[in-house]
Structures are given as C-alpha cells and as structure tokens.
C-alpha cells in the first residue's frame, strides 16, 4: 500500500468560503505529506510501497436545467453548468486562486441552489509540483537515487494534462462526471512551473491584464514607466516586478516579507515578464514573447491557466496597402491564420471573431493618447484583417502565392504572432485584441533597414505602449465581468470562468 496522508472525508457546503477552506486543508495536507516523504527519501529512506497524495476536488450535482440567477449573474457568460448532471474538477494552489475559486463557488451556489462537495480526488499530485518556490532538495540526490524516485513518487503524467476540455474534444466516459473547469489541477500546475521557467517571475506576480510584444524597445519603455510609477506616491500601482522576482515597492510603502529573495538573473529568460501590480491583481503584466508564432502559442498556453481578463498584442507589422504610412496603426478585426501552430487544436474553419468590448477600448485608447478623432483618426489607424505567417521571409517565395492569398483575404497588415495570440484567446476563453504599428511596406519598396528601423522605433514605441496601457485601463474601468463575452463560450460549456 502507498504511504498516504491521513484521509479527510468529503463534506458538503452551502458557504463558498467554507468550501474553499476545506480545499485549502486537503491541499496543504497533501503537500505537507509529499514534502515530508521527500525529506525522508533524500535522507536515505527507501519508502518501500511508494508515496502518494492527491489533489482536492469540488463537485456539484443538479437535476434541472433551470437557474435561479439574479439580474447580475444572468448577464454572465460563466458561473453555471450546461444542464442536469454531475460536474467536478480537481483543484490546485487554493492560495494563489483564492479569489477566483471563491467567485466560481459562489456563482454555482447562487445559480443552481446546490451544495458544493469537497473531498480528496484520486488524481495524484506529482512530487515535482509539491516543491515550494525556492526548494531544491532533490538536487542533493545522486543519479541512482533520482532514478529510484520513479518507483517511489508519482511523476507528471502527460495523459492527465491534455487540453481536450478547452479544445472541445473531451468526452466523459459512461458514469464519469462532466468537467467544471477548462483545466485539471495537473495541467494548471504544469503551466505554473513553465511560467517560472519562461518568464523568470513567479505566477503569483502575474496580473489579470496582459500585454504581449515582440520587441525589446517596448519592454524598455514599460520598465521606464513602471519605475516612474513607483516614485509616485499616488500611483494606483503598488509594486513593479522584474525578472528574477526583483520587486520595487511604491514610494512610501514598506517592503514585504520575501522581497529580498529576488535577484536579477545573469541572463534574461526566454520570454521575460514584467508586472505593474495592483492589490486586486487588476494591474498589467507585459511579456516579451520574441519573434514567431511558436513562442506566442507557448506563452499563451501557460498564462491561460491564470484566467486573465484580457490580453492584447502590441507589435509591428508589414503594411500591405499603398495608402498606409510608416507609423500608422492597424486595429485587427479579423485574422488570416498561416501560423500553423494551432491547426491541430483549433481547426482553420473555426472563425476568430473580434470582441466589441476590446475593439472599442483600443479605439478609445488611440483617441485618448493621440488626441485625434474622426477623419484625422482614420488617417493614422486602419481597421482590417491581419495575416500571421510562420515564414518570416514570405516575400522571397518565387511564385508570389502568399501575396495572392493575402490579397484575396483583404489583409491590410502582416505579422507573425497576432493571429496565434487571438486564436489561443478564443480557444481558452480569454478576451483578446491586437493593435499593430506599420514598420515597413515590403510590397511597396519600403523595407526595414537598421537605421530607419531604430529611428522609427524611438519615435513610435512610447505612444504605442501608452495606447496599450490605456486600453487595458479602460477595460478595467468598465468591469472585468463585461469582458468575458458569450462569443467565447460554447453551448456545452464548463462553469468556471
């Protein structure tokens, strides 16, 4: 028999806070068990019979399709199950997801007038996911002992981490509960660990509004603005966090326990993240995703488990129309997907719609920052289709086939990441948008050259970034609940946002 923690019996709750507290109790008991066992293993104990601890679960059951929604809840696109039946999901990191879980629990109780059952699932917690942020005790093991870990502990099981629920391909087996959430606990834990690796910052620091860029110039400006905000005692942002979990607190505020653990990395991670923090996590995270759709898919695959309220792509593009000028903006309202990285998960026949709430916020932000409107605004910003390709040198193909396709699609701009970020937003039910800036016009003889590009970047980056920040602020002001559009939800949808 595996060495397991003391059994905690399932309980039913009408109070979301009590349900969350039970989730926390089960989770902390499981982690304490795994950490204690790992310390024994490192000390030389073989722990014959193996070690196991499992995730908590939450389960609801309803016998009717009707809902007892109040007016506020009725307008939401989440918070309710699709119909009669049994629904459940495994849960992880109740400390990190406290406010998120509490809201989902509250909506289920209010909408369906049901009890929440909380207990210990049969899904093992991989031992790697039990380590604390700065724990590296397995590093003291010899190669033979590390190999023996496979016989003693549960390791990550990729079969428990696929995206079938999010992709709409998951089918519950006979007698099995339907899913309550897009992601299982192991899938969430996997992404939380990947975020540390790719971005150089802890998942706890990520905010609910996210900017993506593919140029370091934008990051440099975001860092300047972040540090400037920290010198302002009246700033709505309370901290600025950089890779290595280096934390700068707003002037006049005290350091928190653990702030001194941050350390500037010797080299930047693959996709460094920076965080302008608000106390309720409604601040802004900015990530330099680098170049290409593969990076865009990778980072959005993982940030999606944090359930952000919106993400926006700010980048440069090739202008495809002769009437465009360098420095003009393109607000994407449709996408041509030639990135090829999501073809298996999200077929090309699936449309990626523009989301009105995001589009309006982006256009209003351009007005606010440029002080332009009407015909003057239309002169510098075009709304149209953006094509994204995985071939950076598409211009060099001899048969002009890409040009013909882009012409037939009525595309006004071309880049490598925007369609991927929008498509993954659609796939993971995260509101998305794109505002690009024309940096070259290869079809019209204006190619990007180093001197011209550097001058262009310096001229446009500050304004473009401020537009992106302003757009997210406008979305925050209108209320995050309004952002989660029904366009992103299917007719057989999970209850969790």
N, C-alpha and C positions, 0 to 999 in steps of 0.2 A: 504493500500500500504506500502511495506517495505521502511524504511528510507535508501535512496541510495545516493552515491556521485553524483556530477554533471556529467552529461553524456558527454563523449568525443567521438565524431563521428569518425567512421573508416576512415582511409586515406590510399592511395596507394603510394608506394615509389619505386624508382629505386636505391636509395642510401641506402646501408645496415646500415650505421651509423645513418641516419635519421630515419630509421625503428626502430633501437634499441632505439633511444632516445624517440620515441613515446611509445614503450613498457614500458620503464622506467617511463614515465609520467603517463601512465594509472595505472601501478602497485603502484607507490608511492601515487597516488591519492586514490586508493582503500585502501591501508594500513592506510593512514592518517585518512580516514573516519572511519575505524573499530577501530582504537586506540582512536579516539575522542569519539566514541559511547561507547566504553568500560569504559572510564573515567566517562562519564555521568552515566552509569549503576552502577558503583561502588559507585558513589556519591548519588545514590538513585533513579535516573530517571528510570521509568519502560519501556520507549521507546516502547510504545504500537504500534503494527503494524509490529514490528520486524526491524532488521537491516541487510542489505545485501550489499556486494561489491564483484565484480567478477574479475577473472584473465584476463589479456590481452591475445589475440590470434594473431597468424600470419597465413596467408592463401595465397596459390598460386593456380593458375589455368593454365593449359596448354592444348593445343588442339593437340599436336603431341608427338610422342614417340621419335623423334629425339632430339639430344642435340648439342649445339654449344660449345662443350668443347675444351679448348686448350690442348696441349700435357700434361701439368702438371695435369690438372683436370681429363683428360681421364684415368689416371692410378689409380685414387682414387676409393675406394670401396663404397664411400658415396658422398653426395652432389647433388643427382639427384633423381627425382621421377620415379616410375616404368613405367608410361605410361600416356596417356591423362587422365585428370580428375581434380577434386578439392581436395586439400590436406590442412590440417590445424592441429595445435596443440595449446594447452594452454601453457603459459609460466609463470615462476616464478623466483624470485631473479635475475633480469637482472643485478644487481650489481655484484653478485657472478659469473654469467655466461656470463659476457660481451664479453670476447674474444671468447668464444665458440659460442654464438649466432651470433656474427659478422661474424665468418667464415662460419657458416651454411647459413646465409642470403646471403653472397657474392657468395657462390657456386651456390645457387639456381638462383640468378640473372644471373650469368655468363653462367651457363649450359643451362638454359631454356629461357633466354631473356624475363623474365616475371617481372611484378611488384609484390611487397610484400604488401599485405593488412594487416594492423594492426588495431585492434579495441578491444572493450571490449566484452568478451565472456559471455555466460550465465552460466558459471561454477562458483558457489560461492566460495569465499575464506573462509575456516573455521577460526573462530576468533582466535583459538589457534595458527594458523600459521601466525598471524599478529603481535604477540608479538616480540619485539626486544630481543636480546640475554640475557640481564640482566633484562628484565621486568618481574615482578611477581605480577602485580597489582591485579590479580584475587585471590591471596592468602588472601586478606583482606575481601573477601566475606564470609558471613555466609553460612551454608549448604543450607538454603532455597533459598538464592539468587543464589547460584551456580546451584541449580536445575532449577531455573527460566531462567537461561542462555539458556537452550534448547529451550525455547519459543521465545527468542529474537534474538539469533545469529545462524548462520549456524555452525554446528559442523562437524568434519571429517566424511565423508561418504565413507565407505569402498568400496561401489559399484563403486566409481569413481577412485579407486586406484589399481585395479587388474592388473596383468601382461599379459593380453591376447595379447597385441600387441607384446611384447617381445617373448611370447611363440608361436606365430604364429597361435593362435586360434581366434583372434579377427575378427569379420565380421561386416563391416559397414552396417547399415540399409539403405533401399532404400532412395535415396536423401541425405544421410549423406556423409560428406567429409571423404576421406581416411586419415589415420594418417600420420603426418610428422615426428614424433619422437617416440621412444620406450616408453617414459614415459609421462603421463599427468602431469600438474602442481601440482595437489593434491598429486599424487604419489611421485613426487620429494620432495615436502615439507615434506611429512610424513617421508621419509628416512633421510632428513637433520636433522630433530628433533631426530630421532632414533640414528643417528651418534653421536650427542652430548651425548646422554644417555649412549650408549655402550662404546664409546671410551674416553670420558672425554675431548674431544677437539672440537673446533668449525669447521664446514665444510669448512670454509674459509682457514683453515691451511692445508688441505689435498693437497698432491702433485699428479702429474699425473703418477708417477711410484710408485708401491706399493709392499712391501714385506710382506708376512704373515709367521708367525711362531707359533709353538705350545709349545715353551719352553722359560721360563724367561731368561735363560742363554744368548740367542740371543739378547734379549732386553737389558740386562745389558751391553753387548758389544756394541750394537748400541748407547746406551746412552753415553758410554765412547768415542766412535768415534765422536759422534755429539758434545759433549762438547770440544773435542780436536780440531775439525774443527773450532769452534767459537773462539778459541785462535789464529787461523792462519789468519792474515790479508789478505792473498792471497787466502783464500778458495773460491771456486765458490759458496759456500752456504752462505746465508746472515743471517740466523737465525736457531735456534734449538728450537722446541716447544714440551713441555711435557704435560701430563695430567693436567687438571686444567687450560689449556692455559697459562702455565708458559713459558715465552719467553726469550731466551738468544740470544742477537744480536751478530753478528760477531765483534771481537775486532776492534776498530777504527770507528765503526758506531754508530749513535745516536739512542736512544730509540724512538719508535713511540708512538703517542697518543693511549692510551688504553693498552699499555704494562703492566702498573701497575695493571690492573684489574685481571690479572692471579693470581691464588692461588693454591698451592699444595693441592690436596684433602686429606681428612683424611684417606681415603682408596681408593685403585685403583678401577677404574670401571671394568666392566666385561671383556672388551676387549680393554685394553689401547692402544692408538696410540701415535706415536712419529714422528716428522716431521723435516727432513732436508730440509730447504726451499731455493729455488731459486726464483729470481724475476719474472720469467715467469711461475712459478708453475711446472717446469720440474725437481724439486727435488725429494726426496724419502720419502715416508711415510712407517713406519713399524708398524704392528699391531700384538699384541699377542692374537691370537684367542682362546687360550686354547685348550682343547682336545675335539675332536669329530666332526662329520660332521654337527650336528645341528648348532653349533657356526659358522662353516665355511660357511654354507648357509646364516645364518642370516647376517653376516657382509658383505658378497659379494652382497647380495640383496640390501643393502643400499649404499655401496660405488659405485655400478654400476651407480647410478644416477649422479655421478660426472663426468662420462665419462672419466675415466683414460685411458692412452695409453697402459698400460701393468700391469699385476700383476703376481707375482711369489711366489710359496710356497717353503719355506726353512724349512725343518723339519727332524725328524729322522724316521727311518723305520726299520722293520724287514727284514733282508736279507734272501731270500728263497733259495739261491744257495750255495752249499758247498764251491765253489771256492771264494766266497766273504769273505772279511776280515772286522772286525770292523773298521769303519772309511772310508771305501770305499764310493764313491758317486754313486748315481743312477740318471740318466737323463731320465725322463719318456717320452716315445714316444707313449704310449697307456695307457688306463685306464680300469680296471675292476671295475664297479660300484656296490658295495654291501653296499652303504651307506644309501640307501632307502629314503633320504630326498628330492630328486628331481624327484622321479618316476612319480609324477602327472604332474609336469611342463615340464619335459624333458624325454620322454619315453626311456626305455633302448635300444630300437632298433636304437636310434639316435647315430651315431658314434661321438666320440670326437677326432678330428684329431690333430696331432702335427703340430705346426706352425713353418715353417722353420726359419723365422726371429728370433724367440725366441730361438729355439733349437741351432742355430749357435751362438747366443750371449752367451748362457750359456756354450757351449763347449769352446768357445774362452776365456771366463772369467776363466774357470778352468785352461786352459793353461797359461793365464797371471799370475794368482795368485800362482799356484803350480810350474810354470816353467818347466812343463812336456809336452811331445808331443809324437806322435807315439805310439809304443808299451808300453812305460812307462806310458803314459796317460791312455791307455786302461786297464792297470793293476789296476788302482785305481778308474776308472769310467766306469760304465757299462750302456749302453743304453738299455732300455727294458720296459716291461709292468709293471705298478704299480697297485696293487689292493688296494682299500679302503673299509673298513668294518665298520659298526656301532657296532660291537661286539668286544670289547677290549679283551675279553677272549676266542676268537675263538679257541685257542689251546686246551681248556678244553672240547670241544664238543666230546662226546664219539664215534660218528660214522665216524669221520675224513672226513666228507663231504666237509668242507671248504678247507681242504688240497687237496682233489681231484680236486675241481673246480679251485683252484689256479694253480695246476699243469697242468691241461688241458688248461688254459689260457696262459701258458708260462710266468706267472708273475715272476719277479725277486725280487720284494720287496712288502711289505705290510705296509700300514699305515691307518689312519682314516680320513684324511682331503683332500688329494691331488686330488682325483677324483671329489670331490664336488666343489673345487675351480676351477678346469679345466672345469667342466660341466657348472658351472654358468658363467664362462668366455665365453664359447661358446654360452650359452643362451642369454647373454647380450651384445654380440659382443665386448668383452674386451679381447685383446690378453693375453694369459696365458702360464705358463710354470711351471715345477716342477724340483727341484734338491734336492734330499734327501741324507741323510748320514746314513749308516748302523750302528745301535747302538746295535743290538742283532741278534742272529740267532736261534730262538726257535726250528726250525725243526732239528737243528744240535747240540743241547745241550748247546748252548751259550745263556743263558737267562740273562735278565737285572737285575743286583743286585746293590744295592745302592752305595757301594764303587767303584765298577768298573764303574758304570754309571757316577758318579761325576768326576772321573779321565778322562773318555772318553770325557765328555762334555768340560772340560777345555782344552783338547788337540785339539779338532776339531772346536769348535764354532767360534773362531776368523777367521780361514781360510775360513770356510763355509760362514760366513756372508760377508766377503770381496769378495768372488766369486759372491754372490748375488748382492751386490752393484755394482761391476764391470760390471756384465751382464746388469743391468739397465742403467749404463752409456754408454755402447756400443750401446744399443738400442736408447738412446737419441741422440748419435752422428750420427747415420745413418739417423735420422729424423723420428719423430713420425708417419708421414703420411704413411711411408712404413710398419709400424707395423699392420695397420688395414687391415688385409688380406681379400681377397674375399671369403676365406673359411668360414668366419664368417657371410656372408651375403646371404640371400635367393634370389630367383628370383623375389620375390614380396616384396621388402624391403623398409623401411622408408628411407627418405632422410638424416635425421640428423645422424651424426656420433655416 
